[in-house]
Amino acid sequence: MQVKGFSWFGVGVDDFPAALAFFRDVLGIRVAVEDARGVAMLQVGDRQVLEIFGPGTAGHTMTDPPTMAFEVADVPQARTHLLANGVELLGDIGAWNGFKWLYFRGPGGHVFAVKQTPPDGWETNDHEQDG
């Protein structure tokens, strides 16, 4: 497994509108995708995502406290590598719009993830989660 860099940072928030306003209006981060259910993806840099999850959304619990993902070329291959090294996996591989990810427990019990971004980029208007 080879980590290419940071690709994603997820933050579970209790007040989604206030958090979205903060990242968008105060920090000036561009909103690329906003879902009416209380999820937004903001473009921090080239292929770098800050995703915020409001109460009741699928990612809220997993990203509170905030969780960071490491970009890899192949999540299933990374899963095999993590298992071979005795790393505790948290759930199965997830998928949405060409993305793949897998959460795991790292040093100090902190939650991290490996993530695979689709080669054609990550901005989309399709907001349904596959898994």
N, C-alpha and C positions, 0 to 999 in steps of 0.2 A: 504494500500500500504506500502510495506517495501522496502527501498532502500538498496541494497546489497553492493554498492560501486560505483566507477567511472568505466564506461566500455568504453567510447568513447569520443574523443575530435576531433571536426571537424574544419578545417581551410581552408577558401577560400583564394586562392593566385592568384596574377596576373601573376607570372612567375613560372609555374609549374615545369619545369626542374630545375631551381635554387633552389626552395623550396625542391624538392625531394632530390637533391644533398646535401643540408644543413642537413636535418634530417638524411639521410642515411650516408653521408661521414663525416660530422663534428660531429654530435651527436652520430653516430654509431647505429642508430635504424634500425633494420632489416625490409626490405620490404617484406611483406608477399604476397601482391597482387598488381599488377600494371596494370592499364588499359590504352590502347593506346589513349583513349579519354581524358586523363588528370586527372585520379583519382588514388590514391594509398592508400592502407591500410598498416600501419606499426605496427609491434608488439612491444609495449612498455613494457608490462609485461604480466603475465598470464591473458589471456582474457581481456587485455586492448589494445585499438586500438587508434592510431592517424591516422586520415584519412584526406588527403589533396585533395582539389578540385581546378582544374585549371579553367581558364576563359571558360565560355560557358557550363560548366557541371551542372547537375541538382542540386548539393549541394552547388555550389559556393556562390550564393546569401544568402542562409540561414546561412552559416558559416562564413560570413564576416560582423562583427567581429567574432572571433572564438566562437564556441558553444560546450558545454559539455553535455554529456548524463549520467544519473544515471541508473545503472543496476537495473532492477526489474524482478520479476518472470513472470509477466503477464501484458503486455501492455494494452489490453482491460480493465482489471480490474483497472489498474492505471488511464486510461482515465475516467472511472466512478468516481473514487475517486477525481480526479482533478476537474471534472465538479461539483461534489457535494460541493466542497469547493470554487466555484466561480472563478476558474483559467481560464484565456483566452487560449483556444487551438488554435494552428496555423496549420490549415489543418487537414487532416485525418491521420489515422494510415498508415504508410508506411511499406512495406515488401520487402525483398530481401534475397534469399538463406537461409531462416529460421530465419533471423533477423526480428524484428518488432520494430518500433519506433514511437514516437509522439512528436512533438515540442509544446512548450507552452511558454507563457510569464511569467517570474518570477518577483521578486522584482526589482524595478528600471527600469522596462521595458526590462530587458535582456532576451534573448532567451535561453532556456534550452530544454532538451529532456529527456524522459524516453526511455529506450531501453531494449529489450529482446534478449539475445544471444542464438543461438541454443545450445542444450545440448552437441552436438558432436563437438563443437568448431566453429571457424569462418574462418579458412583458406580454400579457395576454388579457383578453376580456372574458375568458372562460374561468369561472371561479369555483367550479365543482371539484371537490376532493375525491380522488379515486380510491384511496385506502386509508 
